[in-house]
């Protein structure tokens, strides 16, 4: 059906609903407008893909111990270095206190041994004592220094164990699985928490081999995650080098911006180019209104709302590309207040984008 006929039918329906042969103009409507742009864009079509975390790690503790606190739950989003869980450190704290006291005792012995060594060193230089007495004093002093060095290394290890008693997130991520609770005894290497990097979110989408000629790594594509009502732009990161032997489909890997609270393996719609680039009118999605399964926009003519059909051939995140000849660059379309407009209704422009 031709677009002008569709418009006429819509207008007739609105007249019948209004009970009049002419549109009731009513009071002027306050609206916000935005200009139409034009751009070289390829026609695209939606393909269903699967969302996944390209970086997902099984987090474990590096030391054994009793779990005191689990700070996260499944579905939580955490920042890098945020605590995930904490082990009980009561025994470790005591060991550290004992080691600190031991080092203080060694310091006292070092002070005493050094005084004895320096005193005998002076006597030895004056040939007042034997070489053996002098060497024994030096050995005792150096032995205490070595003992302190060993104790300090042991203290460093205890302090490192104390630091490792708090398991931290290695990157900004979402908790995908939690296999630990307070009171559990854990061993090094046991998987406790699965974390997916929110900065490494991808959608893998299968497309027919004949479309590969239109897909370029690094190009931007529209992505919609309908389960969460989110629209965004993704970047084609790569193309699987092996096609499915039966369907001949090839997986395209699309990186999307970081997202919070989003489940792995949900479906995502990716708008893949299906033809060569051509000049299209770029229309904000907020300008679109749907009637009878078709898309329209309102523009302004002589201070009144005028309705125009939109033939969408490309989805571009917050905008669409249309090939209707009646659109021209710079034409203003209504992006706010259009949901209640009627054709021929007077309008007042209260702002622009």
ZILIN-V119647 format. One record per backbone hydrogen bond with DSSP energy under -1.0 kcal/mol. CO is the residue of the C=O (numbers start at 1). NH is the residue of the N-H. E is the energy in kcal/mol with one decimal. If there is no record, write none. Layout:
co->CO nh->NH e->E
co->CO nh->NH e->E
This chain:
co->2 nh->6 e->-1.9
co->3 nh->7 e->-2.4
co->4 nh->8 e->-1.9
co->5 nh->9 e->-2.4
co->6 nh->10 e->-2.3
co->7 nh->11 e->-2.5
co->8 nh->12 e->-2.4
co->9 nh->13 e->-2.4
co->10 nh->14 e->-2.3
co->11 nh->15 e->-2.0
co->12 nh->16 e->-2.4
co->13 nh->17 e->-2.4
co->14 nh->18 e->-2.0
co->15 nh->20 e->-1.8
co->29 nh->348 e->-3.1
co->31 nh->350 e->-3.0
co->32 nh->335 e->-3.0
co->32 nh->336 e->-1.6
co->33 nh->353 e->-1.9
co->34 nh->333 e->-2.7
co->36 nh->330 e->-3.5
co->37 nh->282 e->-3.1
co->39 nh->280 e->-2.8
co->41 nh->278 e->-2.3
co->43 nh->274 e->-3.0
co->45 nh->272 e->-2.2
co->47 nh->270 e->-3.1
co->49 nh->268 e->-2.0
co->50 nh->204 e->-2.4
co->51 nh->265 e->-3.3
co->52 nh->202 e->-2.8
co->55 nh->197 e->-3.0
co->57 nh->195 e->-2.8
co->59 nh->192 e->-2.9
co->59 nh->193 e->-1.7
co->61 nh->189 e->-1.6
co->65 nh->186 e->-2.7
co->66 nh->88 e->-3.5
co->67 nh->183 e->-2.9
co->69 nh->86 e->-2.8
co->73 nh->76 e->-2.1
co->76 nh->175 e->-3.0
co->78 nh->173 e->-2.3
co->79 nh->82 e->-2.0
co->82 nh->169 e->-2.1
co->84 nh->71 e->-2.3
co->85 nh->167 e->-2.4
co->86 nh->68 e->-2.7
co->86 nh->69 e->-1.9
co->89 nh->93 e->-3.1
co->90 nh->94 e->-1.6
co->91 nh->95 e->-2.2
co->92 nh->96 e->-2.2
co->93 nh->97 e->-2.2
co->94 nh->98 e->-2.6
co->95 nh->99 e->-2.3
co->96 nh->100 e->-2.4
co->97 nh->101 e->-2.1
co->98 nh->102 e->-2.3
co->99 nh->103 e->-2.2
co->100 nh->104 e->-1.8
co->101 nh->105 e->-2.1
co->102 nh->106 e->-2.2
co->103 nh->107 e->-2.2
co->104 nh->108 e->-1.7
co->105 nh->109 e->-2.1
co->106 nh->110 e->-2.8
co->107 nh->111 e->-2.3
co->108 nh->112 e->-2.2
co->109 nh->113 e->-3.0
co->110 nh->114 e->-2.6
co->111 nh->115 e->-1.9
co->112 nh->116 e->-2.2
co->113 nh->117 e->-2.5
co->114 nh->118 e->-3.0
co->115 nh->119 e->-2.3
co->116 nh->120 e->-2.4
co->117 nh->121 e->-2.2
co->118 nh->122 e->-1.8
co->119 nh->123 e->-1.7
co->120 nh->124 e->-2.7
co->121 nh->125 e->-2.2
co->122 nh->126 e->-1.1
co->123 nh->128 e->-4.0
co->124 nh->127 e->-1.6
co->130 nh->134 e->-1.6
co->131 nh->135 e->-2.8
co->132 nh->136 e->-2.6
co->133 nh->137 e->-1.8
co->134 nh->138 e->-2.2
co->135 nh->139 e->-2.7
co->136 nh->140 e->-2.3
co->137 nh->141 e->-2.0
co->138 nh->142 e->-2.7
co->139 nh->143 e->-2.6
co->140 nh->144 e->-1.7
co->141 nh->145 e->-1.7
co->142 nh->146 e->-2.3
co->143 nh->147 e->-2.3
co->144 nh->148 e->-2.1
co->145 nh->149 e->-2.0
co->146 nh->150 e->-2.4
co->147 nh->151 e->-2.2
co->148 nh->152 e->-2.6
co->149 nh->153 e->-1.8
co->150 nh->154 e->-2.2
co->151 nh->155 e->-2.2
co->152 nh->156 e->-2.3
co->153 nh->157 e->-1.9
co->154 nh->158 e->-2.1
co->155 nh->159 e->-2.8
co->156 nh->160 e->-2.3
co->157 nh->161 e->-2.5
co->158 nh->162 e->-2.1
co->159 nh->163 e->-2.2
co->160 nh->164 e->-2.4
co->163 nh->166 e->-1.3
co->165 nh->87 e->-2.7
co->167 nh->84 e->-3.7
co->167 nh->85 e->-1.3
co->169 nh->81 e->-3.2
co->172 nh->198 e->-1.4
co->173 nh->78 e->-3.1
co->174 nh->196 e->-2.6
co->175 nh->75 e->-3.2
co->177 nh->194 e->-2.5
co->181 nh->184 e->-1.9
co->184 nh->67 e->-3.3
co->186 nh->65 e->-1.9
co->187 nh->190 e->-1.8
co->192 nh->179 e->-3.7
co->193 nh->59 e->-3.9
co->194 nh->176 e->-2.7
co->194 nh->177 e->-1.3
co->195 nh->57 e->-2.8
co->196 nh->174 e->-2.5
co->197 nh->200 e->-1.4
co->200 nh->54 e->-2.9
co->201 nh->256 e->-2.3
co->202 nh->52 e->-2.8
co->203 nh->254 e->-2.6
co->204 nh->50 e->-2.4
co->205 nh->252 e->-2.7
co->207 nh->250 e->-2.7
co->208 nh->211 e->-2.0
co->209 nh->212 e->-1.1
co->211 nh->214 e->-2.0
co->212 nh->215 e->-1.2
co->216 nh->219 e->-2.1
co->219 nh->236 e->-2.7
co->221 nh->234 e->-3.6
co->222 nh->271 e->-2.7
co->223 nh->232 e->-2.5
co->224 nh->269 e->-3.3
co->225 nh->228 e->-1.4
co->225 nh->230 e->-1.9
co->230 nh->225 e->-2.9
co->232 nh->223 e->-2.8
co->234 nh->221 e->-2.4
co->235 nh->255 e->-3.0
co->236 nh->218 e->-3.6
co->238 nh->253 e->-2.9
co->244 nh->248 e->-2.2
co->249 nh->244 e->-2.9
co->250 nh->207 e->-2.3
co->251 nh->240 e->-3.1
co->252 nh->205 e->-2.2
co->253 nh->237 e->-2.7
co->253 nh->238 e->-1.4
co->254 nh->203 e->-2.5
co->255 nh->235 e->-2.5
co->266 nh->51 e->-2.6
co->268 nh->49 e->-3.3
co->269 nh->224 e->-2.8
co->270 nh->47 e->-2.5
co->272 nh->45 e->-2.1
co->278 nh->41 e->-2.9
co->280 nh->39 e->-2.1
co->281 nh->322 e->-2.5
co->282 nh->37 e->-2.0
co->283 nh->320 e->-2.4
co->284 nh->287 e->-1.6
co->285 nh->288 e->-1.6
co->289 nh->296 e->-2.7
co->291 nh->294 e->-1.8
co->294 nh->291 e->-2.5
co->295 nh->310 e->-2.5
co->296 nh->289 e->-2.5
co->297 nh->308 e->-2.8
co->298 nh->334 e->-2.8
co->299 nh->306 e->-2.8
co->301 nh->304 e->-1.4
co->303 nh->347 e->-2.1
co->304 nh->301 e->-2.8
co->305 nh->344 e->-3.3
co->306 nh->299 e->-3.2
co->308 nh->297 e->-2.5
co->311 nh->323 e->-1.3
co->313 nh->44 e->-2.2
co->314 nh->321 e->-3.7
co->318 nh->285 e->-2.8
co->319 nh->316 e->-2.9
co->320 nh->283 e->-2.7
co->321 nh->313 e->-2.9
co->321 nh->314 e->-1.5
co->322 nh->281 e->-2.7
co->324 nh->327 e->-1.2
co->328 nh->331 e->-1.9
co->331 nh->36 e->-2.4
co->333 nh->34 e->-2.2
co->336 nh->32 e->-1.8
co->342 nh->345 e->-2.1
co->345 nh->305 e->-2.4
co->346 nh->29 e->-2.4
co->348 nh->31 e->-2.5
co->351 nh->33 e->-2.0
